[in-house]
Amino acid sequence: IPVSAHLAGVGLLIAFLSTLGCFVRAPGVGMNMAEGDTLISVDYEIFGKVQGVFFRKYTQAEGKKLGLVGWVQNTDQGTVQGQLQGPISKVRHMQEWLETKGSPKSHIDRANFRNEKVIVKLDYSDFQIVK
């Protein structure tokens, strides 16, 4: 088999495997950014009927399910506030959950997110309910 035909076959194989997501990366080649593993921290405050409806408990459970860390607490103004930390893709999923779902008996009017920043390491080891 001519070398050019062999190389063409290897190219086709690589193209095929990469479309399947099977392409093997060279050792030491980082994948963080492509996979959304950048760590971020974001503060949140949720407005609506969010106290007395197990909102904190469901928020903690959802955060832990996603592998996030942070905290959640009730405020004297009748809102729920806290901080999320983890991979950007997981934090985005949690933000959507906080804006649209919450606990079964809650009614969310709006969610405010602020102080979003990239972080090098997590500040917490788990997801806490603050009393």
LOBADREN-795807 format. One line per 2 residues: number of its first residue (from 1); their letters; for each residue x, y, z of N, C-alpha, C, O. Coordinates in Angstrom, 2 decimals. Each point is the difference from the previous one (the first is absolute). Layout:
% LOBADREN-795807
NUM = A = X/Y/Z/X/Y/Z/X/Y/Z/X/Y/Z | ...
***
This chain:
% LOBADREN-795807
1 = IP = 0.86/-1.19/0.00/-0.86/1.19/0.00/0.89/1.24/0.00/0.90/0.12/0.83 | -1.14/0.80/-1.76/0.80/1.23/-0.03/-0.19/0.79/1.30/-1.07/-0.02/0.60
3 = VS = 2.12/0.71/-0.18/-0.02/0.79/1.23/-1.13/1.03/-0.03/-0.66/0.21/1.02 | 0.44/0.43/-2.16/-1.04/1.02/-0.10/-1.38/-0.60/0.27/-0.83/0.65/0.64
5 = AH = 0.58/-1.86/-1.11/-1.29/-0.65/0.25/-0.14/-0.35/1.47/-1.08/0.14/0.58 | 2.18/-0.59/0.03/-0.02/-0.34/1.42/-0.31/1.25/0.84/-0.82/-0.05/0.91
7 = LA = 1.48/1.17/-1.22/-0.22/1.24/0.73/-1.43/0.51/-0.20/-0.61/0.52/0.94 | 0.07/-0.67/-2.13/-1.38/0.41/-0.26/-0.95/-0.83/0.87/-0.98/0.53/0.54
9 = GV = 1.25/-1.82/-0.41/-0.82/-0.87/0.83/0.05/0.39/1.46/-1.03/0.00/0.68 | 2.21/0.35/-0.18/0.16/0.45/1.39/-0.78/1.30/0.20/-0.66/0.19/1.03
11 = GL = 0.74/0.71/-2.00/-0.75/1.26/0.09/-1.49/-0.23/0.08/-0.69/0.65/0.79 | 0.19/-1.58/-1.61/-1.43/-0.33/0.05/-0.38/-0.59/1.34/-1.05/0.32/0.55
13 = LI = 1.90/-1.20/-0.01/-0.27/-0.62/1.29/-0.05/1.06/1.10/-0.90/-0.02/0.84 | 1.87/0.94/-0.85/0.02/1.07/1.00/-1.25/0.87/-0.13/-0.61/0.36/1.01
15 = AF = 0.23/-0.01/-2.22/-1.20/0.81/-0.21/-1.24/-0.72/0.51/-0.86/0.61/0.63 | 0.77/-1.90/-0.90/-1.14/-0.80/0.44/-0.06/-0.07/1.52/-1.05/0.22/0.60
17 = LS = 2.19/-0.53/0.03/0.02/-0.12/1.46/-0.29/1.33/0.68/-0.66/0.03/1.04 | 1.14/1.07/-1.61/-0.25/1.30/0.63/-1.48/0.37/-0.08/-0.51/0.67/0.89
19 = TL = -0.18/-1.09/-1.94/-1.44/0.28/-0.07/-0.76/-0.82/1.02/-1.09/0.38/0.43 | 1.64/-1.50/-0.02/-0.62/-0.81/1.04/0.37/0.47/1.40/-0.55/-0.49/0.99
21 = GC = 1.47/1.42/-0.90/0.47/0.47/1.30/1.02/-0.94/0.62/0.21/0.05/1.21 | 0.41/-0.88/-2.00/0.95/-1.00/0.50/1.44/0.41/-0.22/0.91/-0.74/0.38
23 = FV = -0.69/1.87/-0.95/1.36/0.39/-0.35/0.85/0.08/1.26/-0.38/0.66/0.97 | 1.51/-1.30/-0.97/0.89/-0.02/1.15/0.89/1.23/-0.06/0.67/0.26/-1.00
25 = RA = -0.67/0.50/2.10/0.84/1.19/0.06/1.41/-0.38/0.41/0.22/-1.00/0.69 | 0.73/1.79/-1.13/1.39/-0.23/0.38/0.16/0.24/1.49/-0.68/0.87/0.56
27 = PG = 1.55/-1.61/0.10/0.22/0.21/1.45/0.40/1.44/0.28/0.78/0.59/-0.74 | -1.32/-0.04/1.81/0.36/1.34/0.41/-0.80/1.10/-0.68/0.17/1.17/0.34
29 = VG = -1.03/-1.52/-1.27/-0.81/1.02/-0.67/-1.22/0.27/0.88/-0.79/-0.91/0.26 | 0.65/2.14/0.20/-1.10/0.35/0.90/-1.35/-0.04/-0.69/-0.11/0.27/-1.19
31 = MN = -0.91/-0.60/1.97/-1.36/-0.07/-0.54/-0.95/0.89/0.80/-1.21/0.01/-0.27 | 1.72/0.73/1.25/-0.86/0.74/0.92/-1.02/0.90/-0.70/-1.21/-0.18/0.17
33 = MA = 1.69/1.11/-0.94/-0.88/0.98/-0.60/-1.03/-0.63/-0.92/-1.17/0.39/0.01 | 1.59/-1.36/-0.78/-0.91/-0.63/-0.95/-1.13/-0.74/0.71/-1.10/-0.11/-0.53
35 = EG = 1.39/-0.39/1.71/-1.01/-0.78/0.70/-0.74/0.81/1.06/-0.80/-0.55/0.75 | 1.06/1.85/-0.68/-0.72/0.84/0.95/0.36/-0.26/1.44/-0.85/0.14/0.88
37 = DT = 2.10/-0.54/-0.61/0.42/-0.30/1.36/0.54/1.21/0.75/0.44/-0.12/1.14 | -0.47/1.29/-1.76/0.44/1.21/0.69/-0.87/0.19/1.24/-1.22/-0.07/-0.08
39 = LI = 1.86/0.30/1.22/-0.75/0.20/1.25/-0.46/1.44/0.10/0.76/0.93/-0.27 | -2.01/-0.75/0.67/-0.51/1.34/0.24/-0.72/0.05/1.34/-0.41/-1.03/0.55
41 = SV = 0.25/2.23/-0.05/-0.76/0.29/1.21/-1.03/1.05/-0.36/0.31/0.96/-0.72 | -1.53/-1.11/1.21/-1.04/0.99/-0.26/-0.93/0.08/1.22/-0.38/-1.02/0.58
43 = DY = 0.02/2.25/-0.22/-0.97/0.24/1.07/-1.39/0.06/-0.61/-0.16/0.41/-1.15 | -0.84/-0.82/1.92/-1.37/0.03/-0.51/-0.98/0.45/1.08/0.26/-0.16/1.20
45 = EI = -1.38/0.71/-1.65/-1.13/0.33/0.88/-1.27/-0.31/-0.77/-0.16/0.42/-1.14 | -0.73/-1.18/1.79/-1.22/-0.45/-0.65/-1.20/0.68/0.68/-0.12/0.00/1.22
47 = FG = -0.75/0.58/-2.05/-1.16/0.73/0.48/-1.28/-0.76/-0.34/-0.07/-0.68/-1.02 | -0.93/0.79/1.87/-1.29/-0.66/-0.21/-0.42/-0.72/1.27/0.41/0.37/1.10
49 = KV = -1.24/-1.40/-1.27/-0.39/-0.83/1.14/1.06/-1.09/0.15/-0.14/-1.10/-0.53 | 1.20/1.44/1.26/1.15/-0.89/0.10/0.37/-0.35/1.44/0.98/-0.72/0.24
51 = QG = -1.75/1.22/0.71/0.22/-0.37/1.40/-1.19/-0.82/0.49/-1.14/0.26/-0.40 | 1.41/-1.24/1.26/-1.06/-0.86/0.52/-0.47/-1.04/-1.00/-1.06/-0.59/0.18
53 = VF = 1.85/0.36/-1.24/-0.38/-0.96/-1.06/1.17/-0.94/-0.31/0.09/-0.56/-1.09 | 0.80/0.38/2.07/1.16/-0.89/-0.12/0.94/0.39/-1.13/0.69/-0.86/-0.56
55 = FR = -0.65/2.14/0.20/0.85/0.46/-1.09/1.48/-0.25/0.28/0.74/-0.44/-0.87 | -0.32/0.72/2.12/1.41/-0.20/0.35/0.39/-1.47/-0.10/1.06/-0.34/-0.52
57 = KY = -1.94/-0.53/1.01/0.28/-1.44/-0.02/0.13/-0.51/-1.45/0.92/-0.76/-0.31 | -1.84/1.17/-0.56/0.05/-0.42/-1.40/1.20/0.60/-0.72/0.60/-0.64/-0.86
59 = TQ = -0.24/1.88/1.22/1.16/0.65/-0.61/1.27/-0.75/0.39/0.86/-0.25/-0.84 | -0.74/-0.10/2.11/1.16/-0.77/0.45/0.07/-1.34/-0.73/1.07/-0.39/-0.47
61 = AE = -2.18/-0.30/0.37/-0.04/-1.31/-0.67/0.39/0.11/-1.47/0.77/-0.82/-0.50 | -1.29/1.83/-0.19/0.31/0.18/-1.43/1.48/0.36/-0.17/0.67/-0.51/-0.90
63 = GK = -0.17/1.39/1.76/1.41/0.37/-0.07/0.91/-1.20/0.21/0.97/-0.18/-0.74 | -1.29/-0.64/1.74/0.81/-1.20/0.25/-0.10/-0.98/-1.16/1.00/-0.62/-0.37
65 = KL = -2.19/0.47/-0.19/-0.19/-0.90/-1.14/0.89/0.41/-1.17/0.53/-0.86/-0.72 | -0.36/2.15/0.53/0.82/0.52/-1.10/1.48/0.04/0.37/0.84/0.30/-0.85
67 = GL = -0.51/-0.60/2.10/1.40/0.05/0.42/0.49/1.40/0.30/1.21/0.26/-0.04 | -2.12/0.65/0.34/0.37/1.38/0.32/0.22/0.15/1.50/-0.43/-0.83/0.79
69 = VG = 1.11/1.89/-0.43/0.18/0.37/1.40/-0.52/1.41/0.19/-0.18/0.74/-0.96 | -0.05/-0.37/2.22/-0.49/1.33/0.31/-0.92/-0.02/1.19/0.14/-0.83/0.90
71 = WV = -1.08/1.77/-0.90/-0.93/0.10/1.12/-1.30/0.65/-0.43/-0.09/0.60/-1.07 | -0.92/-0.74/1.93/-1.32/0.59/-0.24/-0.58/0.39/1.35/0.18/-0.71/0.99
73 = QN = -0.89/1.86/-0.95/-0.63/0.43/1.25/-1.21/0.87/-0.29/-0.11/0.61/-1.07 | -0.81/-0.55/2.04/-1.12/0.93/-0.05/0.51/1.38/0.40/0.97/0.12/0.74
75 = TD = -1.64/0.91/-1.25/0.31/1.37/0.42/-1.18/0.57/0.77/-1.10/-0.54/-0.05 | 1.34/1.63/0.75/-1.07/0.68/0.74/-0.99/0.68/-0.96/-1.09/0.39/0.42
77 = QG = 1.46/-0.25/-1.69/-0.87/0.63/-0.99/-0.91/-1.01/-0.70/-0.74/0.37/-0.92 | 0.77/-1.62/1.35/-0.88/-1.01/-0.60/0.56/-0.65/-1.25/-0.72/-0.72/-0.71
79 = TV = 2.00/0.97/0.42/0.64/-0.62/-1.16/0.91/-1.13/0.47/0.16/-0.25/1.19 | 0.43/-0.43/-2.16/1.02/-1.00/0.28/1.25/0.46/-0.73/-0.06/0.41/-1.16
81 = QG = 1.21/-0.49/1.84/1.25/0.42/-0.64/1.08/-1.03/0.26/-0.13/-0.86/0.87 | 1.19/0.96/-1.65/1.11/-0.92/0.20/1.09/0.20/-1.01/0.07/1.01/-0.69
83 = QL = 0.79/-2.02/0.63/1.13/0.03/-0.93/0.19/-1.40/-0.58/-0.12/-1.00/0.70 | 0.42/0.96/-1.99/0.27/-1.25/-0.71/1.44/0.02/-0.46/0.52/1.04/-0.41
85 = QG = 0.15/-2.20/0.47/1.33/-0.13/-0.57/0.13/-1.37/-0.64/-0.48/-1.00/0.52 | 1.14/0.98/-1.67/0.25/-1.25/-0.69/0.29/0.24/-1.47/0.18/1.15/-0.42
87 = PI = -0.15/-2.24/-0.36/0.23/0.14/-1.45/-1.10/0.84/-0.65/-1.17/-0.13/0.35 | 1.56/0.97/-1.28/-0.93/0.95/-0.60/-1.26/-0.66/-0.55/-1.10/0.53/0.16
89 = SK = 1.23/-1.68/-0.81/-1.18/-0.66/-0.58/-0.98/-0.43/1.08/-1.22/0.08/-0.20 | 1.73/-0.54/1.34/-0.87/-0.43/1.11/-0.64/1.21/0.69/-1.17/-0.05/0.38
91 = VR = 1.95/1.11/-0.22/-0.55/1.23/0.60/-1.12/0.56/-0.88/-1.03/0.43/0.52 | 1.22/-0.44/-1.84/-1.05/0.49/-0.91/-1.28/-0.83/0.15/-1.11/0.54/-0.01
93 = HM = 1.27/-1.84/0.14/-1.15/-0.88/0.19/-0.73/0.36/1.30/-1.23/0.05/0.03 | 1.99/0.19/1.02/-0.59/0.35/1.30/-0.67/1.37/-0.06/-1.04/0.20/0.62
95 = QE = 1.62/0.74/-1.35/-0.62/1.31/-0.13/-1.36/-0.13/-0.68/-0.97/0.64/0.43 | 0.89/-1.44/-1.46/-1.28/-0.22/-0.68/-1.01/-0.64/0.95/-1.17/0.37/0.01
97 = WL = 1.62/-1.33/0.79/-0.87/-0.67/0.98/-0.52/1.02/1.01/-1.18/-0.01/0.34 | 2.06/0.89/0.14/-0.40/1.02/0.98/-1.00/1.00/-0.60/-0.88/0.49/0.70
99 = ET = 1.03/-0.19/-1.98/-0.89/0.96/-0.67/-1.36/-0.58/-0.34/-1.00/0.72/0.00 | 0.96/-2.02/-0.30/-1.22/-0.55/-0.60/-0.68/-1.11/0.80/-1.19/-0.24/-0.19
101 = KG = 1.92/-0.44/1.06/-0.59/-1.17/0.64/-0.14/0.16/1.51/-1.11/0.16/0.51 | 2.21/-0.21/0.20/-0.05/0.10/1.46/-0.68/-1.20/0.62/-0.05/-1.08/-0.58
103 = SP = -0.49/1.29/1.78/-0.72/-1.09/0.67/-1.42/-0.10/-0.56/-0.51/0.96/-0.56 | -0.12/-2.13/0.72/-1.33/-0.20/-0.60/-1.05/1.04/0.40/-0.84/0.36/-0.83
105 = KS = 0.86/0.12/2.06/-1.03/0.94/0.46/0.43/1.47/-0.10/-0.74/0.90/0.40 | 1.94/-0.67/-0.93/0.47/1.38/-0.13/-0.61/0.66/-1.23/-0.50/-0.66/-0.91
107 = HI = 0.55/2.00/0.91/-0.37/0.78/-1.18/1.09/1.06/-0.17/0.12/0.91/0.82 | 0.65/-1.03/-1.87/1.15/0.89/-0.22/-0.43/1.17/-0.87/-0.46/-0.18/-1.13
109 = DR = 0.61/1.39/1.67/-0.27/1.21/-0.78/1.21/0.39/-0.84/-0.13/0.30/-1.18 | 1.30/-0.31/1.81/1.22/0.31/-0.74/1.21/-0.48/0.78/-0.06/-0.25/1.20
111 = AN = 1.16/0.12/-1.93/1.28/-0.39/0.59/1.06/1.01/-0.42/0.12/0.31/-1.18 | 0.63/0.18/2.14/1.11/0.92/-0.28/1.31/-0.73/0.22/0.19/-0.66/1.02
113 = FR = 0.71/0.78/-1.99/1.33/-0.58/0.11/1.02/1.13/-0.11/-0.11/0.84/-0.89 | 1.09/-0.82/1.78/1.00/1.07/-0.02/1.34/-0.52/0.49/0.10/-1.12/0.51
115 = NE = 0.91/1.93/-0.66/1.37/-0.31/0.45/0.53/-1.30/-0.62/0.72/-0.75/0.65 | -1.07/0.51/-1.91/0.54/-1.20/-0.66/1.47/0.20/-0.31/0.40/1.03/-0.54
117 = KV = 0.39/-2.03/0.89/1.43/0.09/-0.27/0.60/-1.39/-0.17/-0.49/-0.98/0.56 | 1.56/0.92/-1.35/0.75/-1.23/-0.16/0.84/-0.17/1.26/0.60/0.96/0.50
119 = IV = -0.55/-2.19/0.01/0.78/-0.29/1.19/0.99/-1.13/-0.30/-0.23/-0.81/-0.90 | 1.31/0.78/1.65/1.04/-1.02/-0.20/-0.34/-1.26/0.79/0.26/-1.11/-0.45
121 = KL = -0.85/1.31/1.65/-0.38/-1.15/0.81/-1.31/0.30/0.73/-0.38/1.16/0.16 | -0.29/-2.22/0.27/-1.27/0.15/0.72/0.25/0.50/1.41/0.98/-0.39/0.64
123 = DY = -1.86/1.27/-0.15/0.12/0.52/1.36/-0.73/-0.87/1.03/0.18/0.19/1.20 | -0.98/-1.13/-1.66/-0.81/-0.84/0.89/0.24/-1.46/-0.34/0.47/-0.33/-1.09
125 = SD = -0.81/-0.55/2.03/0.17/-1.43/-0.25/-1.32/-0.71/-0.26/-0.02/-1.14/-0.44 | -1.10/1.84/0.72/-1.32/-0.58/-0.27/-1.02/1.11/-0.18/0.36/1.17/-0.13
127 = FQ = -1.63/-1.54/0.12/-1.08/0.98/-0.19/-0.80/0.07/1.30/-0.66/-0.96/0.39 | 0.73/2.10/0.27/-0.58/0.16/1.34/-1.29/0.81/0.00/-0.16/0.93/-0.79
129 = IV = -0.74/-1.29/1.68/-1.14/0.86/0.33/0.44/0.82/1.20/0.36/-0.56/1.04 | -0.40/1.87/-1.18/0.36/0.91/1.10/-1.27/0.40/0.71/-0.94/0.48/-0.63
131 = K = 0.91/-0.67/1.93/-1.21/0.35/0.79/0.00/1.46/0.36/-0.93/0.48/0.66
***
